[in-house]
């Protein structure tokens, strides 16, 4: 195992997690970079979040719906749980020996500064690799390190707008509709994690580290790989359906429909078979070769029919016939469903009277849920401990 800063031993009765013994320096903030570091922490790595002394990660103050947990936003704790905080001014020459000592002992470095910033700080890949040839250097940018867009702000909504994602959702007469989640940030973090793990595997074989770069632009394009490939190969520019649009290329009935008491989602299925099951003769006799060309007309007929029955009534018929359909839930309903409860997808972080609930890692190792009850760190709370370790190692 690589020499690095000390970490706690694995819990009794458990095999070590895959990244036990590895140290990650997280210089990033907000979502994309920190989400990568979070996954590495879930997998057993020690993650030291290097933050500016004045305010730290800007995500500390990004309180969604006004929710805060202790000294920082709930969002900060969600994406930075199970990390340590080391406050350091990267522009202070007096702090540089500490940062270089951390780098020399680390296994992974993550940053999401704009192109050129790390180089100006003396922490570009070449400088870091000279200090530690075995390090895995991981960077997230908005639009890559080259090209005319390199200095644009990399922000999730802007990328959804630029790359066409916002023109895939909603019906034809609606304005461009972005996903209401930071899907580009999270996708970029996931891709960066894959790159880090791949380089760690290669390092185990060759002994050499390496550099992995992911841009929000590339992640946004990759999210659209199916419809974008259709477009690139002569499928035409995507056009949203006018009725119950859910996919720009898939034929009816794919979409979400009103019922008498809620909504129901219909996936891929033969329209004539759907008509037989729900008792609609017009659908049952619709020509198979017209399903895509008359998508909106078919969906309008489905919508007219489904509103006459309840969600549970339609689900009973469709599921018995082996057709893919599902109920449409909000979060209060979701968390009460037995399937969600069985998934054990929620955990509590904190202790005593200061606790909050959040999601758990989606990864299981050896059948074990990866839970970490430690919330995000207070700014600089690890300085004393980490400085003492560095002093000891220097002796």
C-alpha positions in Angstrom: 0.0 0.0 0.0 1.2 3.5 -0.8 2.7 5.5 2.0 0.4 8.3 3.0 -1.2 10.2 5.9 -2.7 8.0 8.6 -6.3 7.1 8.6 -8.5 5.2 11.0 -8.6 1.4 10.8 -11.7 -0.2 9.3 -14.6 -1.0 11.6 -14.4 -4.3 13.4 -16.1 -7.1 11.5 -15.7 -5.5 8.1 -13.2 -6.0 5.3 -11.2 -2.8 4.4 -12.9 -0.6 1.9 -11.3 -0.5 -1.6 -9.6 2.9 -1.0 -8.6 2.5 2.6 -5.1 3.9 3.1 -5.3 6.4 0.3 -5.3 10.2 0.8 -7.2 12.6 -1.5 -6.7 16.4 -1.6 -9.9 18.1 -2.6 -9.2 21.7 -3.8 -12.6 21.9 -5.5 -15.9 23.6 -4.5 -19.6 23.5 -5.2 -20.7 20.2 -6.8 -18.7 18.5 -9.6 -15.3 18.2 -8.0 -16.6 17.7 -4.4 -19.0 14.9 -5.6 -16.0 13.0 -7.0 -14.2 13.4 -3.7 -17.3 12.3 -1.9 -17.4 9.0 -3.8 -13.8 8.4 -3.0 -14.4 9.1 0.7 -17.4 6.7 0.6 -15.0 4.0 -0.8 -12.6 4.5 2.1 -10.2 7.2 1.1 -9.2 9.9 3.5 -10.3 13.2 1.9 -8.7 16.5 3.0 -10.6 19.5 1.7 -8.2 22.3 1.1 -10.1 25.6 1.5 -9.4 29.3 1.5 -9.3 30.6 5.1 -11.7 33.4 4.4 -15.1 31.7 3.9 -13.9 28.4 2.5 -15.8 26.5 -0.2 -18.5 28.9 -1.6 -21.0 26.0 -1.3 -20.9 26.6 2.5 -23.3 29.5 1.9 -25.5 27.9 -0.8 -28.5 27.2 1.4 -31.2 25.7 -0.7 -34.7 26.5 0.7 -32.8 28.3 3.5 -31.7 25.0 5.0 -28.5 25.2 7.1 -26.9 22.6 9.4 -24.7 24.2 12.0 -22.2 26.6 10.4 -22.9 25.7 6.7 -25.6 24.9 4.3 -27.3 21.5 4.3 -26.1 21.1 0.7 -22.5 21.6 1.8 -22.8 18.8 4.4 -24.5 16.5 1.9 -21.7 16.8 -0.7 -18.8 17.1 1.8 -19.7 14.6 4.5 -16.9 12.4 5.8 -14.1 14.9 4.8 -11.6 16.9 6.8 -11.0 20.7 6.2 -7.5 22.2 5.9 -7.7 26.0 5.6 -4.8 27.5 3.6 -4.1 30.6 1.5 -2.6 29.1 -1.7 -1.2 32.5 -2.6 0.8 32.8 0.7 4.4 31.8 0.2 4.7 30.9 3.8 2.0 28.2 3.4 3.5 26.7 0.3 5.8 24.2 2.2 2.7 22.7 4.0 0.8 22.4 0.7 3.8 20.7 -1.0 4.2 18.4 1.9 0.5 17.4 1.6 0.9 16.8 -2.1 4.1 14.7 -1.7 2.2 12.3 0.6 -1.2 12.3 -1.3 -2.5 9.8 -3.8 -5.1 12.0 -5.6 -5.5 15.7 -6.1 -8.8 17.1 -7.3 -9.4 20.7 -8.4 -12.0 22.6 -10.4 -10.3 26.0 -11.0 -10.6 27.6 -14.4 -7.9 26.7 -16.9 -4.6 28.3 -16.0 -5.3 29.1 -12.4 -3.6 26.1 -10.9 -0.6 26.8 -13.1 -0.4 30.4 -11.9 -0.6 29.1 -8.3 2.4 26.8 -9.1 0.1 23.7 -8.7 -0.3 22.7 -12.3 0.1 19.0 -13.3 3.8 19.3 -14.1 4.7 21.0 -10.8 2.6 18.5 -8.8 3.9 15.5 -10.6 7.5 16.7 -10.0 6.7 16.6 -6.2 4.9 13.3 -6.4 5.2 11.2 -9.6 2.7 8.7 -8.3 -0.1 11.2 -7.8 -3.4 11.1 -9.7 -4.2 14.6 -10.8 -7.9 15.2 -11.5 -9.4 18.4 -12.9 -12.9 19.6 -13.7 -13.4 22.5 -16.1 -16.4 24.1 -17.7 -15.4 23.8 -21.4 -12.0 22.1 -21.4 -8.5 23.6 -21.3 -8.4 24.7 -24.9 -10.6 26.5 -27.4 -12.6 29.7 -27.5 -14.9 28.7 -24.7 -12.2 27.8 -22.1 -12.7 30.9 -19.9 -16.5 30.8 -19.9 -18.1 30.2 -16.5 -18.9 26.5 -16.1 -22.3 26.3 -14.5 -24.9 23.6 -14.8 -27.9 25.5 -16.2 -25.6 27.3 -18.7 -24.3 24.0 -20.0 -27.8 22.5 -20.2 -28.9 25.5 -22.3 -25.8 25.5 -24.5 -25.7 21.8 -25.3 -29.3 21.3 -26.2 -30.4 19.4 -23.1 -33.0 22.1 -22.3 -34.6 21.6 -25.7 -35.3 17.9 -25.1 -37.7 18.3 -22.2 -41.2 19.8 -22.2 -43.7 19.9 -25.0 -43.2 21.5 -28.4 -45.0 24.8 -27.5 -43.2 25.2 -24.2 -40.0 27.2 -23.7 -36.8 25.2 -23.4 -37.0 23.2 -20.2 -33.9 22.3 -18.2 -33.7 19.4 -15.9 -34.5 20.6 -12.4 -31.4 18.9 -11.0 -27.7 19.6 -11.4 -27.4 16.7 -13.8 -24.3 18.1 -15.7 -22.3 18.7 -12.5 -23.1 15.3 -11.1 -22.4 13.6 -14.4 -19.0 15.3 -14.6 -18.2 14.2 -11.0 -19.1 10.6 -11.8 -16.9 10.7 -15.0 -14.1 12.2 -13.0 -14.4 9.4 -10.4 -14.2 6.8 -13.1 -11.0 8.4 -14.4 -9.4 8.6 -11.0 -10.1 5.0 -10.3 -8.8 3.9 -13.7 -5.6 5.8 -13.1 -5.2 4.3 -9.6 -5.5 0.8 -11.2 -2.9 1.7 -13.8 -0.7 3.1 -11.1 -0.9 -0.2 -9.3 0.5 -1.9 -12.4 3.1 0.6 -13.6 3.8 2.6 -10.4 3.2 5.9 -12.3 0.4 8.4 -11.6 -1.3 10.4 -14.3 -3.7 13.2 -15.1 -7.5 12.9 -15.8 -9.5 15.9 -17.1 -13.3 16.1 -17.4 -15.3 19.1 -18.7 -18.9 19.9 -18.0 -19.2 20.3 -21.8 -18.1 16.8 -22.4 -20.3 15.4 -19.6 -23.3 17.2 -21.0 -22.7 15.8 -24.5 -22.2 12.3 -23.1 -25.5 12.5 -21.2 -27.1 12.8 -24.6 -25.2 10.0 -26.3 -28.3 8.2 -27.6 -30.3 11.0 -29.2 -27.2 12.9 -30.3 -25.9 9.8 -32.1 -29.2 9.5 -33.9 -28.8 13.2 -35.0 -25.2 12.7 -36.1 -26.1 9.8 -38.3 -28.9 11.4 -40.3 -31.8 11.2 -37.8 -32.6 14.8 -38.2 -32.6 17.6 -35.6 -34.7 16.5 -32.6 -38.2 17.9 -32.4 -40.1 17.7 -29.1 -43.6 16.1 -29.3 -46.6 18.4 -29.0 -48.3 16.0 -26.6 -46.8 14.4 -23.5 -43.2 14.7 -24.7 -40.8 12.5 -22.9 -38.2 11.5 -25.6 -37.6 13.3 -28.8 -37.2 10.1 -30.9 -39.2 7.4 -29.2 -42.6 6.6 -30.6 -45.9 6.7 -28.7 -47.0 5.9 -26.0 -43.7 6.9 -24.3 -44.7 9.6 -21.8 -46.6 10.6 -18.7 -50.4 10.9 -18.7 -53.2 12.2 -16.4 -55.5 9.7 -14.7 -58.6 10.4 -12.8 -56.7 10.7 -9.5 -53.1 11.4 -10.5 -50.6 10.4 -13.3 -49.2 7.3 -14.9 -46.0 6.7 -16.9 -46.0 4.5 -19.9 -42.7 3.2 -21.4 -42.1 1.4 -24.7 -45.0 -0.9 -25.7 -47.0 -1.7 -28.9 -49.8 0.8 -29.3 -52.3 -1.9 -30.5 -51.5 -4.1 -27.5 -52.0 -1.1 -25.2 -55.4 -0.4 -26.8 -56.4 -4.0 -26.2 -55.5 -4.0 -22.6 -57.1 -0.6 -21.7 -60.2 -1.2 -23.8 -59.6 1.4 -26.5 -60.6 0.0 -29.9 -59.1 3.0 -31.9 -55.7 2.3 -30.4 -56.1 -1.4 -30.9 -56.6 -0.9 -34.6 -54.0 1.8 -35.2 -51.6 0.8 -38.0 -48.2 -0.2 -36.6 -46.3 1.7 -39.2 -47.9 5.0 -38.2 -46.8 4.9 -34.5 -44.0 7.4 -34.9 -45.4 9.6 -37.7 -48.6 10.1 -35.8 -47.1 10.2 -32.4 -49.0 13.3 -31.2 -52.3 12.0 -32.4 -51.8 8.6 -30.7 -50.7 10.3 -27.4 -53.8 12.6 -27.5 -56.0 9.5 -27.8 -54.2 7.8 -25.0 -54.5 10.9 -22.8 -58.3 11.1 -23.6 -58.8 7.5 -22.5 -56.6 7.3 -19.4 -58.2 10.2 -17.6 -61.4 8.1 -17.3 -59.8 5.7 -14.8 -57.6 5.8 -11.7 -53.9 5.2 -11.6 -54.3 2.0 -9.6 -56.9 0.6 -12.0 -54.7 1.2 -15.1 -51.6 -0.2 -13.3 -53.5 -3.4 -12.4 -54.4 -4.0 -16.1 -51.0 -3.0 -17.5 -48.9 -4.9 -15.1 -51.0 -8.1 -15.5 -50.4 -7.8 -19.2 -46.6 -7.4 -18.8 -46.6 -3.8 -20.1 -44.2 -1.3 -18.7 -46.0 1.3 -16.6 -45.5 3.0 -13.3 -47.0 5.4 -10.9 -45.8 9.0 -10.8 -44.8 10.0 -7.2 -43.7 13.0 -5.4 -41.1 12.7 -2.6 -43.6 12.5 0.3 -45.2 9.5 -1.4 -41.9 8.0 -2.5 -40.4 7.8 1.0 -43.5 5.9 2.3 -43.3 3.1 -0.4 -42.1 -0.3 0.8 -39.6 -0.5 -2.1 -38.0 2.8 -1.1 -37.8 1.7 2.5 -36.2 -1.6 1.5 -33.5 0.3 -0.5 -32.2 1.9 2.7 -31.2 4.9 0.6 -31.3 7.5 3.5 -28.8 8.0 6.3 -28.4 10.3 9.3 -25.3 12.3 9.7 -24.2 14.2 12.8 -24.7 13.3 16.4 -26.7 14.2 19.5 -29.2 17.0 18.8 -27.3 18.1 15.7 -28.3 15.7 13.1 -29.7 15.8 9.5 -30.9 13.2 7.0 -29.4 12.9 3.6 -28.8 10.3 0.9 -26.4 7.4 1.1 -23.8 6.3 -1.4 -25.4 4.3 -4.3 -22.5 1.9 -4.2 -22.4 -1.3 -2.2 -19.2 -3.1 -1.5 -19.3 -6.8 -0.5 -23.0 -6.3 0.1 -22.3 -3.5 2.5 -24.0 -0.1 2.3 -21.3 2.7 2.5 -22.5 4.9 5.3 -20.6 7.8 6.8 -22.3 9.6 9.8 -19.7 12.3 9.9 -21.0 15.6 8.5 -19.0 18.1 6.5 -16.1 19.7 8.4 -16.0 23.0 10.0 -13.7 25.3 8.1 -10.1 24.6 9.0 -11.0 22.1 11.8 -8.3 19.7 10.6 -5.4 22.2 10.5 -4.0 21.3 13.9 -4.2 17.6 13.4 -2.9 17.6 9.9 0.0 20.1 10.7 1.0 17.8 13.6 1.1 14.8 11.3 3.2 16.7 8.7 5.6 17.9 11.5 5.9 14.3 12.7 6.6 13.0 9.2 9.2 15.7 8.6 11.2 14.6 11.6 
